[in-house]
Amino acid sequence: GLAGTVATPNDTTRDRLRQRAESLGGWPDGLAIAVGQTDAVLRWADAAVVASGTVTLQVARHGTPMVIFYKSDSRFLYSVLSPILFETEFFTLPNLIARREIAPEFVPLFGGGAPVVAAARALVSDPSAAEEQRAQLAEIVGAFEGRSADALAADAIEEIAGIAASAPKATLAAG
């Protein structure tokens, strides 16, 4: 009883997905693809399954409950490198910003997608869980309201690089 749409940023990604699906037996019936229409898809979606990255912030901005994953092929490489490289409990942007788990994250995801499907099913079948996640997403998105991300990023880069800006630092978006 579910309808699904895969939102892709461009035709290249769409074509890669279709080719991969064909190698695995074909594109699923009833699964649509929307190219360059991520915001439109998120406006009507009850929940999203999202590959980790900056798109998770786009999903958060829409208040769409989500499950986040990042598929990894090398469990061995991850187990060797992770203690050296990672000192964080969370890997995805919404959870890192919140400093707690808001959205279930499967990073890295080894093997099949069963745990991702189960987490997404829980969001769709439990309206209170979805609503709780929406409220928590609104909380982290609200912390950035009225701020200009590009100006703040430029200020941070200047600070790290030791470049003194001649104009006062920007903290609020104009207009």
SERO-4910 file (N, C-alpha, C, O; in steps of 0.05 Angstrom, whole numbers):
BEGIN
 pado doro    nc1    nc2    nc3   cac1   cac2   cac3    cc1    cc2    cc3    oc1    oc2    oc3
  Gly    A     16    -24      0      0      0      0     17     25      0      6     47      5
  Leu    A     43     23     -5     59     47     -6     66     55    -34     68     39    -52
  Ala    A     70     81    -38     80     92    -63    107    103    -57    112    115    -36
  Gly    A    125    100    -76    152    109    -72    162    126    -96    155    121   -119
  Thr    A    179    145    -89    192    161   -110    221    165   -102    227    172    -79
  Val    A    238    160   -121    267    165   -116    273    192   -128    269    197   -151
  Ala    A    283    210   -111    290    237   -119    320    237   -126    336    231   -109
  Thr    A    327    244   -150    355    246   -158    361    274   -167    344    288   -177
  Pro    A    386    282   -162    393    310   -169    396    315   -199    393    338   -208
  Asn    A    401    294   -215    407    298   -243    402    273   -259    397    251   -248
  Asp    A    403    276   -286    398    253   -304    420    231   -301    414    208   -304
  Thr    A    444    239   -296    466    220   -293    461    201   -270    464    177   -273
  Thr    A    453    212   -247    446    195   -224    423    177   -230    423    153   -223
  Arg    A    402    188   -243    379    172   -251    388    148   -268    379    126   -264
  Asp    A    404    154   -288    413    133   -307    430    112   -292    427     88   -298
  Arg    A    447    120   -274    463    101   -259    445     83   -242    449     59   -240
  Leu    A    424     95   -229    406     79   -213    391     58   -231    388     35   -223
  Arg    A    382     67   -253    367     49   -272    385     26   -281    377      3   -282
  Gln    A    410     33   -288    429     12   -297    434     -8   -274    435    -32   -279
  Arg    A    438      2   -250    443    -16   -228    418    -34   -223    421    -58   -218
  Ala    A    395    -22   -224    370    -38   -221    368    -59   -242    360    -82   -236
  Glu    A    374    -53   -267    373    -73   -288    391    -96   -283    385   -119   -289
  Ser    A    415    -90   -272    434   -112   -266    424   -130   -244    434   -152   -240
  Leu    A    405   -120   -228    394   -135   -206    366   -146   -212    353   -157   -194
  Gly    A    358   -144   -236    332   -156   -244    311   -137   -253    289   -145   -260
  Gly    A    316   -111   -253    297    -92   -263    288    -72   -243    289    -76   -219
  Trp    A    278    -50   -253    267    -28   -236    241    -37   -224    224    -49   -239
  Pro    A    236    -33   -198    211    -42   -186    186    -28   -198    187     -4   -202
  Asp    A    165    -44   -202    140    -32   -212    130    -12   -191    131    -17   -167
  Gly    A    120     10   -201    107     30   -183    127     48   -169    118     65   -154
  Leu    A    152     45   -174    172     63   -162    180     84   -182    192     78   -203
  Ala    A    173    109   -177    178    131   -195    205    144   -190    217    140   -169
  Ile    A    215    159   -209    239    174   -206    233    203   -213    221    209   -234
  Ala    A    241    221   -196    237    250   -201    265    263   -202    280    262   -182
  Val    A    272    274   -224    298    286   -228    296    316   -222    279    331   -233
  Gly    A    314    325   -204    315    354   -197    291    364   -183    285    388   -183
  Gln    A    276    347   -169    251    355   -156    251    345   -127    230    338   -116
  Thr    A    274    345   -114    275    335    -87    257    349    -68    243    337    -52
  Asp    A    256    376    -69    238    391    -51    209    384    -55    194    381    -36
  Ala    A    201    380    -80    173    373    -86    167    345    -74    146    341    -63
  Val    A    185    326    -78    181    299    -67    179    300    -37    162    287    -25
  Leu    A    197    316    -24    197    317      5    171    331     16    163    325     39
  Arg    A    159    348      1    135    362     11    112    342     14     95    345     32
  Trp    A    111    321     -2     88    302      1     96    276     15     78    261     21
  Ala    A    121    272     19    130    246     31    123    244     60    125    263     75
  Asp    A    114    220     68    109    215     96    135    208    111    137    212    135
  Ala    A    154    197     96    180    190    107    200    188     84    192    185     61
  Ala    A    225    189     91    246    187     71    268    168     80    274    166    103
  Val    A    279    154     61    303    138     65    324    152     49    322    156     25
  Val    A    345    161     64    364    180     52    393    169     54    402    160     75
  Ala    A    407    171     31    436    166     32    449    189     47    444    212     40
  Ser    A    466    183     65    478    203     82    492    225     66    503    219     44
  Gly    A    491    249     76    503    272     62    488    297     68    471    297     86
  Thr    A    494    318     53    481    343     59    451    343     53    436    359     63
  Val    A    442    324     36    414    322     31    398    317     56    374    323     58
  Thr    A    410    305     77    396    301    102    387    327    114    367    328    128
  Leu    A    402    349    110    394    375    120    370    386    104    353    399    114
  Gln    A    370    380     78    347    387     61    322    373     71    300    385     72
  Val    A    324    347     77    302    332     87    293    343    114    270    346    119
  Ala    A    313    350    131    306    361    158    291    387    155    272    393    169
  Arg    A    300    404    136    287    430    132    257    426    125    240    443    133
  His    A    251    405    111    223    399    105    208    386    128    184    383    127
  Gly    A    223    377    148    210    364    170    200    336    164    182    326    176
  Thr    A    212    324    144    204    297    135    219    277    152    244    276    152
  Pro    A    205    260    166    218    239    182    236    222    163    228    216    140
  Met    A    259    214    173    278    200    155    293    178    170    295    177    194
  Val    A    303    160    153    322    140    161    346    144    143    343    147    119
  Ile    A    370    145    155    394    152    140    413    128    138    416    113    158
  Phe    A    424    123    115    443    101    112    467    110     94    465    129     80
  Tyr    A    488     95     97    510     98     78    522     70     75    533     59     93
  Lys    A    519     60     51    528     33     45    558     32     43    570     48     29
  Ser    A    569     12     56    598      8     55    603    -21     47    589    -39     55
  Asp    A    624    -24     31    630    -51     21    651    -66     37    654    -90     35
  Ser    A    667    -51     53    689    -64     66    687    -62     96    695    -43    109
  Arg    A    675    -83    108    673    -85    137    701    -85    149    706    -73    170
  Phe    A    720    -99    136    747   -101    147    760    -74    148    771    -66    168
  Leu    A    760    -59    125    772    -33    124    760    -14    145    774      1    159
  Tyr    A    733    -15    148    720      2    168    729     -6    196    735     12    212
  Ser    A    730    -32    202    738    -40    229    767    -33    235    773    -28    259
  Val    A    784    -32    215    812    -24    220    815      6    223    829     16    241
  Leu    A    801     21    205    805     50    205    788     66    224    796     87    233
  Ser    A    764     56    230    746     72    246    756     80    274    752    102    282
  Pro    A    770     62    288    781     71    314    801     94    312    804    109    330
  Ile    A    815     95    289    835    115    285    822    142    275    830    163    284
  Leu    A    803    139    257    792    163    244    768    176    257    764    200    255
  Phe    A    752    160    271    726    170    280    725    171    311    730    151    324
  Glu    A    719    194    321    714    197    350    687    209    355    683    227    371
  Thr    A    667    198    341    640    208    344    621    185    346    624    163    335
  Glu    A    600    190    361    579    170    364    560    170    340    549    149    333
  Phe    A    558    193    327    540    196    304    555    204    280    577    216    282
  Phe    A    545    198    256    558    204    231    541    222    213    552    234    195
  Thr    A    516    225    218    499    240    200    493    268    210    492    272    235
  Leu    A    490    287    192    488    315    200    466    322    220    472    335    239
  Pro    A    441    313    216    421    320    236    428    310    264    424    324    284
  Asn    A    438    286    266    446    275    292    471    288    303    472    293    327
  Leu    A    490    295    286    513    310    296    506    337    307    516    345    328
  Ile    A    488    351    292    480    378    301    465    376    328    470    392    346
  Ala    A    448    356    330    432    352    354    448    340    377    440    343    401
  Arg    A    470    327    371    486    313    390    470    290    404    475    283    427
  Arg    A    452    280    388    436    256    397    423    244    372    422    257    351
  Glu    A    413    221    375    400    208    352    371    219    349    354    215    365
  Ile    A    367    233    327    341    242    319    330    223    298    308    213    300
  Ala    A    347    218    278    339    199    256    356    174    259    380    175    263
  Pro    A    343    151    256    359    126    256    380    127    234    374    134    212
  Glu    A    405    121    242    426    121    221    440     94    220    445     81    241
  Phe    A    444     85    196    458     60    191    483     67    175    484     65    150
  Val    A    503     75    190    528     85    178    551     72    193    555     79    217
  Pro    A    565     55    181    562     44    154    541     22    154    535      9    175
  Leu    A    529     17    131    510     -5    127    525    -27    113    534    -23     90
  Phe    A    527    -50    125    539    -73    113    516    -93    107    497    -95    122
  Gly    A    518   -106     84    498   -126     78    473   -114     66    475    -93     53
  Gly    A    451   -127     70    426   -118     58    413    -95     73    422    -86     93
  Gly    A    390    -86     62    377    -63     72    354    -69     92    339    -51     98
  Ala    A    353    -93    102    331   -101    120    328    -82    144    306    -74    151
  Pro    A    350    -74    158    347    -56    181    337    -28    173    322    -16    188
  Val    A    345    -19    149    335      7    140    305      5    134    290     23    142
  Val    A    297    -16    121    268    -20    115    252    -22    141    231    -10    143
  Ala    A    262    -36    161    248    -39    186    245    -12    200    224     -5    211
  Ala    A    266      5    199    265     31    212    245     49    197    230     64    209
  Ala    A    246     48    170    227     64    154    198     55    159    180     72    162
  Arg    A    194     29    160    167     18    166    157     28    193    133     35    196
  Ala    A    175     29    212    167     39    239    158     68    238    138     75    251
  Leu    A    171     85    222    163    113    220    136    115    206    119    132    214
  Val    A    131     99    186    106    101    170     83     89    186     61    100    185
  Ser    A     88     68    201     66     55    216     60     67    243     40     61    255
  Asp    A     78     83    254     75     95    280     75    126    278     96    138    279
  Pro    A     51    138    274     49    167    271     62    182    294     72    204    290
  Ser    A     62    172    318     74    186    341    104    187    338    116    207    345
  Ala    A    116    166    328    145    166    324    153    186    302    173    200    304
  Ala    A    137    186    281    142    205    259    139    234    269    155    251    262
  Glu    A    118    239    285    113    266    295    135    274    314    144    298    314
  Glu    A    145    256    330    167    262    349    192    270    333    206    289    340
  Gln    A    198    255    312    221    262    296    217    289    282    236    305    281
  Arg    A    193    295    272    188    321    260    193    344    280    206    364    273
  Ala    A    185    340    305    189    361    325    219    365    330    228    387    333
  Gln    A    234    343    332    263    345    337    277    357    313    296    372    317
  Leu    A    268    351    289    280    363    265    275    393    265    292    409    258
  Ala    A    251    401    272    244    429    273    261    444    293    269    467    289
  Glu    A    268    430    315    285    442    335    313    449    324    324    470    329
  Ile    A    325    430    310    352    435    299    351    454    276    369    471    273
  Val    A    331    453    259    328    472    237    324    500    248    335    519    237
  Gly    A    308    503    269    302    529    281    327    542    292    328    567    293
  Ala    A    347    527    300    372    539    310    387    554    289    404    571    296
  Phe    A    381    549    263    394    563    242    377    584    228    385    597    209
  Glu    A    353    588    238    335    607    226    346    635    228    357    644    249
  Gly    A    345    650    206    355    677    205    385    679    201    396    701    202
  Arg    A    398    657    197    427    657    193    433    651    164    418    637    150
  Ser    A    454    663    154    463    659    127    486    638    127    508    644    136
  Ala    A    480    614    118    500    592    120    525    599    104    547    593    113
  Asp    A    522    611     80    545    617     64    563    638     78    587    636     77
  Ala    A    551    658     90    567    679    104    580    667    129    604    673    134
  Leu    A    566    651    143    578    638    167    601    619    159    621    618    173
  Ala    A    598    605    137    619    587    128    643    603    119    666    596    126
  Ala    A    639    625    105    661    642     97    675    654    121    700    655    122
  Asp    A    660    662    141    673    672    166    690    651    179    712    656    189
  Ala    A    680    626    180    695    604    193    720    598    177    741    594    189
  Ile    A    719    599    151    742    594    134    763    616    139    787    610    142
  Glu    A    754    641    140    772    663    145    786    660    172    810    665    175
  Glu    A    770    652    191    781    649    218    803    627    219    824    631    230
  Ile    A    796    604    207    815    582    207    840    589    191    863    582    199
  Ala    A    837    603    168    859    611    152    875    635    163    896    641    153
  Gly    A    864    647    183    878    671    195    876    696    178    892    714    180
  Ile    A    854    697    162    850    720    145    831    739    160    810    732    168
  Ala    A    840    764    163    823    784    176    805    796    156    814    807    136
  Ala    A    779    794    161    760    807    143    759    837    148    760    845    172
  Ser    A    756    852    127    755    881    131    728    891    139    725    912    152
  Ala    A    707    875    132    680    883    139    671    867    163    683    846    169
  Pro    A    651    877    178    641    862    201    631    834    192    621    832    170
  Lys    A    634    815    209    625    788    203    594    787    200    580    799    216
  Ala    A    585    771    181    557    768    176    546    746    195    557    725    197
  Thr    A    523    752    208    511    732    224    481    728    217    470    707    223
  Leu    A    469    747    204    441    745    197    438    749    167    452    765    154
  Ala    A    419    734    156    414    737    127    399    763    123    381    771    139
  Ala    A    405    777    101    392    802     95    366    795     80    364    776     65
  Gly    A    346    812     85    321    811     70    306    787     74    284    784     62
***
